[in-house]
Amino acid sequence: MEKKRSKNAKMQASQPAQPQASVPGGAKLLTLREYCEHKQVTHGALQQLLRDGVIRYANPVKRLLDPAECDQLIDAALARAGKARAAQDGDGGDLIAMSTRLTKAKTEREEAEAEIKRLKAAQLRGELVRVDDLAQPLYALGRVLRERLQSMANRLGPVLAAEPRATRCSLAIQREVAAALDEFAAEIPRTIEQVAKRGDAGEADGAA
């Protein structure tokens, strides 16, 4: 029994310690996605910084980053890139490229966020509706038009049966079709407005 307990103790001692998700100072380590949000850069730009050796994992096993260390490394790299560009000594090409990528990534992210806010504002003003929200109402409107056109023969048949002149028959059919199409066209903006109002009500409920 003593030998078995001793063997288990040796096996536990030989097992490697599990990596911790924090640095010695107690700061929380971040995943790639979390650091992207922290630094306001895209995932692709962050991966490029890792490949270029500008930053490194604090915990390579779990692919975690120390935000304070990465911030310091990136700021230092940007400072060196700026000096290299000013001196034009040809030694800062990689860092200048990294600086350009980082700046471009931040600009693209800011532009995307601004576009999302613009579309959201347009939706709240009723100027923009989701295509998915319109699909069912427009389908129902199309069915109304189809049923009206299909019933046209039953409505006009008895009236036109006694009409000997073909021109009058043709005009009567044209008037009926035009009326159906005009009604359909008039209903489209009203339907869109109703969908937009429902969207506004949903947004208000969500905000509450």
N, C-alpha and C positions, 0 to 999 in steps of 0.2 A: 504494500500500500504506500509506504514511504517512497519507494523507488518510482511509482507511478506519479505521485505528487511532484517529485523532483523533476521528472521528465516533462510534465506539463509546464512547470515553472520555466524550464530552459526553453521550451518551444515558444512561450509567451515573450520571453526576453529576446528571442531571436527575431520576432516579428517587427517590421519597421513601424515607427510611430506614424499615426495618421496626420496628414498635413492640416494645419489650422487655418481657418478662414480669416485670420487677422495677423497683423505684424506685431513685433514685440511691444511697440508703444500702445497697442490696443486699438489702432485704427482699423476700421472695417475694410476688407478687400472687396473689390467690385468685379463683377463679370464684365465681359466685353460690352454687352448691351447697356449695362448700368453706367459704364464709364463713357460710352458714347453720349448718353443723356447728360452726364455730368459735364463733359467737355464740349458738348454741342457739335460733334463731328459725326460723319457717317461711319458705318461699320467697315466699309471698304477702305476708307482713309486710315482707320485705326489699324486694320490688318497690314496695310502698307508700312505704317510706322514700326510695327513689330518686325516685319520682314527686313526693313532697312536697319534694324538694330537701334533705332532711336529710343524706344522704350522696351521693357522686358517684363515678363511675368514675375510677380512676387511669389506666386504659387503655381509653378508650371504644371503640376499634376492636375489641379483643378482649373487651370487657365484663369487665374484671378490676378487682378492688378491692384497695386497700391496707388490710390489716386494722388496722394501727395507727391510720391516719388515720380509718377508719370508726368504730373503737371510741371514739376521742376525740370525733368529731362526735356520735355517739349519746349518749355520756355527758354532753356539754355540753348537748345538746338536752333530755335528761331533767332535768338540773339547772335549766335555764331554765324548763322546764314546771312543776317543783316550786315554784319561786319565784313564777311567775305564778299558780299555784293558791293559794298562801299569801296573796299580796297581793290576789287577786281583782280585778285591774285590767282584766280582759277582753282583755288583749293576748296571752295564751298559749293561745288556743283550739286552734289547729292542733297545737301542741306537746303539749298535754294529750291531745288525741285520739291523737297518735302514741304517746305514752307508754302510753296505755291499750291501744292495739293491740299494742304490743310486749310488754307484760305479759301480755295475754290469749294471744298467740301462744306465749309461753314456757310458760304454764300448760297450754295444750292439748297442747303437745309433751311436757311432763313427765307429764301424765295418760296420754297414749298410750303412752309408754315404760313407765309403771307397769303399764298394762293388759297390755302384751305380756309383761312379766316375770311377772305373775300367771298368765297363760295358760300360759306356758312351765313354771312351777313345777307347775301342775295337771297338765300333760302328763307331767312327770317322775314325779309321784306316781301316775300311772296313773288319774287322775280325768278325764282329757280325751284324746280321740283325734281324729285328723283324719278328716273325712268321707270323703275320697278313700281313706284306708287301710282303711275299713270296706266300701267298695262291693263289692269282689271277694269277700271272705269271706261277706258277707250274701247276695250273689247265689248263691254256691255252696250256702249253707244253704237258700235258697228252692227251688233245684232239687231238693234232697233231699226236701223236703216235697212238691213237685209229683209227683215220681216215686212217693213212697209213696202219695199219694192216687190216682194213676192206676192203680197196681197193686192197689188195694183190691178192685176188681171181680173180678179173677182169684182173689184169696184167699178172698173171701166167697161168690163164685158157687156153688161146689160145696157149701158148707155150708148156704147159705140155700135151695138148690134143693129140698131135702127138707123145709123148714119151711113148714107150711101157714098158720101164723098171722102176719099182717102186723105185729102189734105186736112180736113177737120179731125179725122181720127189721129193723124200724126201730131197735130198741134195739141190735142187733148193729152196724149201720152207724154209729149215733151213738157207740158205744164206740170203734170203730175210728178215726173222725174225731177224737174227743177225744184219743185217745192220740197220734195224729200231731201234733196242734196243741200238746199239752203238751210233747212231745219237742222240737218246734221252739222253743217259748218258753223251754225250759230251756237250749237251745244258744245262744241270743242273748247272755246275759251271759258265758258261757264264751268265745264268739267275741270279744267286745269285750275281755275280759281278755287273751286271747292276742295280739290286735293291739296292746294297750297294752304288753305285755311286749316284743314285737318292737320297738316304738318306743323303749322304754327301752334295749334292747340297741344299737339304732342310734345313740342319743345318746351312749352310753358309748364306742362305737367312734369316733364323731366327736371326742369330747373327747380320747381317747387319741391 
